[in-house]
């Protein structure tokens, strides 16, 4: 067992200094909400810089920063869904768009909830094979291909108000892919929504709203796991510092992404993911990275 393991839990972040945590907080915050995989970058950046891998526990707990950013950015919509759903239940109008979206959010959370619990021991284990750079590289390439296909073949005309429960379930199933490092929760759900012919900015909005419970559950679960591992006070201070930095970065990322998708396609993300994936595969095979 490595020094960064506590009770089988990878807590490499505890050995990093505050400057390193701050840099990784920015990386996590920006990449968590862009469709380019935060886990990939949280493995690649330390590997390239020669730092300790901060571990999957750090990445998972940092999702609470994404939760804060999404709730802040979409607060008016979230409040509208809650109020609209309550009114719909009171009037028994179960076809109201707000109520259908609320049910869709719950429905979309079920697949990743089941899969996450089933794979938690593998995902959070020290030296997990799923966090290997080759796995991440191939996942980046695979998602670049799928995202590219969605750009070429789909009409991009639908809005979130047109959502059906079947749409929510399909995007929820796509979200399960995010458990594989390199796939990206944002990338998988955005691509799933694009395949359902949602407009690009609407697909992003759909992706973020449907991902709220999954992000919250993953982050809170990781905090509970870390509390049970009895990590040091210094490690908690590192985590809190990273969360603050990541929250600010995540809000900037979501604002930028929504503005970008109102005017442009996802092709820049397709190209970036493909380039990152090819670099990782080549770098590992020629010995640049291990």
C-alpha positions, 0 to 999 in steps of 0.5 A: 500500500502506498503512502497516499493510501488510508484504509484502501482510500487514495488520498494523494492530495494530502501530500500536496502543498497549497499551491499545487492544490490551488492549481488543481482546484482551478483545473478541476473547477474548469474541466468538471463542467466543460465536456473534456473530463475533469478526471482525465486532467486531474490525472494528466496534469500531476503526471506531466508536472511530476506531482503525486496523483491527488486521487479519486477521492479528491476528484469526487469530493471536488464535485461539490464545487461544481454543484455550487456553481450549477446551482448558482448559475441556474438558480432561477430555473431550479427555483422555477422547477421546484415551485412549478412542480409543487403547483402541478402536484397541487392542481394534479397537472402532471403534464406541467413542464416543471413537474416532468423535468423534476421527475426526469431529474430523479429518473436520470439519477437512478442508473448512475446511482446504482452503477456508482454503488456497484463500482465504488470499491474499484473506482476509489481503490488505491492504484485503481486500473480505471485511472490508468492513463491508457484507459483515460486516453482511449475514453477521450478518443471514444467520446470525441468520436461520439460527440463528433457524430452527434454534431454531424447527424443531429438536428439541434432543434429541441428545447428543455421544455420539450423533454420527455421522460424517455429523454431523461432516462437516455441521458441518465444512462449516458451519464453512467459512462462518466464513471469511466475516467476520461469520459466526462459527466458533462461530456457524456450527458451533453452528447446524449442530449445532442443525440436527442436533437436538443439545441446545443445550449439547451443540451448543456442546460439539460445536462447540468440540471439532470446531473444535479442529484448525481453530482451532489450524491457523489460529492457528499458520499465522498465526504462521508467516506473521507470522514470514515477514513479519519484523515488528518486535519491538514488533509481536510484543510487542503480539501476545503481550500481546493473546494473554494478555488474550484467553485469560483473556477467552475462558475466561470467555466459554466458561464463561458460554456453557455455563452459559447454554445449559444453561438458555436458548435462543440467541434473545438471540444471534439478536437481537444478531446481527440488530441488529448486522447491521442497524446496520452496513448502515444505518451504511455506507449513510448514511455513519456508517461507511465 
